[in-house]
C-alpha cells in the first residue's frame, strides 16, 4: 500500500492529477489551470511533488501486478533530455509488445545495462532469448548476467540475437514517451524525470489493456495505490 500520510488533499484528487499529467502530457501550469476549473486550488510546484513522489511508487506496483510475459524479449534504449543533458532510457518489451521494464540512466555503459537486465529478471523471471541492437554495453551486460546465472547453477544461458527488424516493436513503442515528454516542456531534475517516465509507462500499459482490461483507467490507476 502506498502511503498518503501527511497529504493535505484527498487521495483521489492527488491520483487524478498524477494520472492526468502522465497520460496526456502537459506542463504543470496547464494542469494547475485544469485543476482550478474543477475547484481544486493547487500550485504547479505541488503537482510536481505529487508526480515525483507517487508515479514511481505506482509504477513499481504495476510491474509486479502486470500479466505474465513471453520468454522472448526485445530491448532497446532511447534518449531523453534531462536538465539540458541527454540521458538514456532503457526499455524492454516481450515479443507481443507487453511492457517488461524501463530504467532511466545517466550513462550508457556496462554497469547500467547489467543493472537493467538484473531488474528485469527479478520482476519478470527467466527468459530464453533477448533481441538487442549493436550496443557493446548491452552485450557486456548480458554476458555478466549469464556468468552470474552460471554461478547460481543455471545450465541454460540467455541467447542474444541481433536482428534489427525484430527490434522494430520496441523502437516504435518509444514514440509515445517521446510525444508525452515533448509536451511537458523538458525535465529539470533526474529524480523527477525517472518518476514521470515511470508514470507515463503505467498510463500506456493501462491504455493498451496490459493490466486489467475493461476497467476504467482511473480506477485501474487508483487500485495500484491500494
C-alpha positions in Angstrom: 0.0 0.0 0.0 1.3 3.5 -0.9 1.1 5.9 2.0 -0.6 9.3 1.6 0.1 10.2 5.2 0.6 14.0 5.6 -1.1 14.9 2.3 -3.3 17.9 2.5 -5.5 16.8 -0.3 -7.7 13.7 -0.7 -6.0 10.7 -2.2 -8.4 10.7 -5.2 -7.6 14.3 -6.1 -3.8 13.5 -6.0 -4.1 10.4 -8.1 -6.4 12.1 -10.6 -3.8 14.9 -11.1 -0.9 12.5 -11.4 -2.7 10.3 -14.0 -3.9 13.3 -16.0 -0.3 14.6 -16.2 1.4 11.4 -17.2 -1.5 10.3 -19.5 -2.0 13.4 -21.6 1.4 15.2 -21.4 1.2 18.9 -20.5 3.0 21.5 -18.4 2.4 21.7 -14.7 1.0 25.2 -15.2 -1.5 23.7 -17.7 -2.5 21.1 -15.1 -2.8 23.8 -12.4 -5.4 25.6 -14.6 -7.3 22.4 -15.2 -7.5 21.6 -11.5 -8.6 25.1 -10.8 -11.5 24.6 -13.3 -12.6 21.7 -11.1 -12.5 23.9 -7.9 -9.2 22.4 -6.7 -6.6 25.2 -5.9 -3.2 23.6 -6.1 0.1 25.1 -7.1 2.2 23.7 -10.0 5.1 23.0 -7.7 2.9 20.9 -5.5 1.7 19.0 -8.6 5.4 18.3 -9.5 6.0 16.9 -6.0 2.9 14.6 -6.3 4.1 13.2 -9.7 7.7 12.8 -8.4 6.5 11.1 -5.1 3.7 8.8 -6.4 4.4 7.9 -10.0 7.5 5.8 -9.3 5.7 4.0 -6.4 2.7 3.2 -8.5 4.9 2.0 -11.4 6.7 -0.4 -9.0 3.3 -1.9 -8.0 2.3 -2.1 -11.7 5.5 -4.0 -12.6 4.6 -6.7 -10.1 0.9 -6.9 -11.0 1.1 -7.0 -14.8 0.3 -10.1 -16.7 2.9 -12.8 -17.3 5.1 -12.2 -20.3 6.6 -14.3 -23.1 10.2 -15.7 -22.7 11.4 -13.8 -25.8 12.3 -10.2 -25.1 13.1 -7.1 -27.1 15.4 -4.4 -25.5 16.5 -1.0 -26.8 17.3 2.4 -25.4 16.3 5.9 -26.4 17.4 9.4 -25.4 15.7 11.8 -23.1 17.0 15.2 -22.2 17.2 16.0 -18.5 18.4 19.4 -17.3 19.8 20.1 -20.8 21.8 16.8 -20.9 21.0 13.6 -22.7 20.1 10.7 -20.5 19.5 7.1 -21.6 16.1 5.4 -21.2 16.4 1.6 -21.2 13.1 -0.1 -22.2 12.1 -3.7 -22.9 9.0 -5.5 -24.1 8.3 -9.1 -24.9 7.7 -10.2 -28.5 4.0 -9.3 -28.2 4.7 -5.8 -27.0 3.9 -6.3 -23.3 6.0 -3.9 -21.2 8.7 -5.6 -19.1 10.5 -2.7 -17.5 12.2 0.7 -18.1 15.1 2.5 -16.4 16.5 5.9 -16.8 20.3 6.1 -16.6 22.7 9.0 -16.7 25.1 6.7 -18.7 25.0 4.1 -21.4 27.6 1.6 -20.1 28.1 -2.0 -18.9 27.0 -1.3 -15.2 23.8 0.4 -16.3 22.9 -2.4 -18.8 23.7 -5.1 -16.2 21.6 -3.3 -13.6 18.7 -3.1 -16.0 18.9 -6.8 -17.0 19.1 -7.9 -13.4 16.0 -5.8 -12.6 14.0 -7.4 -15.4 14.9 -10.9 -14.2 13.8 -10.1 -10.7 10.4 -8.9 -11.8 9.7 -11.0 -14.9 11.5 -14.2 -14.3 13.9 -16.1 -16.6 13.9 -15.6 -20.4 15.0 -17.7 -23.3 16.4 -15.0 -25.6 16.7 -11.3 -25.9 16.9 -9.2 -29.1 19.3 -6.2 -28.7 20.9 -3.7 -31.0 24.6 -3.2 -31.7 25.4 -1.7 -28.3 28.6 -3.2 -26.8 27.4 -2.2 -23.3 24.3 -4.3 -23.7 26.2 -7.3 -24.9 28.7 -6.9 -22.0 25.7 -6.6 -19.5 24.1 -9.8 -20.7 27.4 -11.6 -20.5 27.7 -10.5 -16.9 24.2 -11.8 -16.2 24.9 -15.2 -17.9 28.0 -15.5 -15.8 26.0 -14.8 -12.7 23.4 -17.3 -13.7 26.0 -20.0 -14.3 27.4 -19.2 -10.8 24.0 -19.9 -9.3 23.9 -23.3 -11.1 21.7 -22.3 -14.1 22.7 -24.6 -17.0 20.9 -22.5 -19.7 22.3 -19.1 -20.7 20.4 -16.2 -22.2 20.6 -16.2 -26.0 21.5 -12.9 -27.6 20.0 -12.1 -31.0 21.0 -9.0 -33.1 18.4 -8.6 -35.8 17.2 -5.0 -36.3 13.8 -6.0 -37.8 13.0 -8.0 -34.7 13.5 -4.9 -32.5 11.1 -2.7 -34.5 8.4 -3.3 -32.0 10.3 -1.7 -29.1 11.7 1.1 -31.2 8.2 2.0 -32.3 7.0 1.7 -28.8 9.3 4.6 -27.7 7.2 7.0 -29.7 4.5 7.5 -27.0 7.1 8.5 -24.4 8.7 11.0 -26.9 5.4 12.6 -27.6 4.5 12.9 -23.9 7.9 14.3 -22.8 7.9 16.9 -25.6 4.6 18.4 -24.3 5.9 18.5 -20.8 8.5 21.2 -21.7 11.5 19.2 -20.5 12.7 17.7 -17.2 14.6 19.8 -14.7 15.8 17.0 -12.4 16.8 13.4 -12.8 14.6 12.0 -10.0 11.5 13.9 -11.4 12.3 12.6 -14.9 12.6 9.0 -13.8 9.4 9.1 -11.8 7.4 10.8 -14.6 8.6 8.4 -17.2 7.6 5.5 -14.9 4.1 7.1 -14.7 3.9 7.6 -18.5 4.7 3.9 -18.9 1.9 2.8 -16.5 -0.6 5.0 -18.2 0.5 3.5 -21.5 0.1 0.0 -20.1 -3.4 0.8 -18.9 -4.4 2.3 -22.2 -3.3 -0.8 -24.1 -5.1 -3.2 -21.7 -1.9 -4.7 -20.3 -3.1 -4.5 -16.7 -6.9 -5.0 -16.1 -8.8 -4.6 -19.3 -12.4 -3.5 -19.1 -12.0 -1.3 -16.1 -11.9 2.5 -16.3 -8.3 3.9 -16.5 -8.6 6.0 -13.3 -9.9 3.0 -11.3 -7.0 0.9 -12.5 -4.5 3.6 -11.7 -6.0 4.2 -8.2 -6.1 0.4 -7.4 -2.4 0.3 -7.9 -2.1 2.7 -4.9 -4.1 0.4 -2.6 
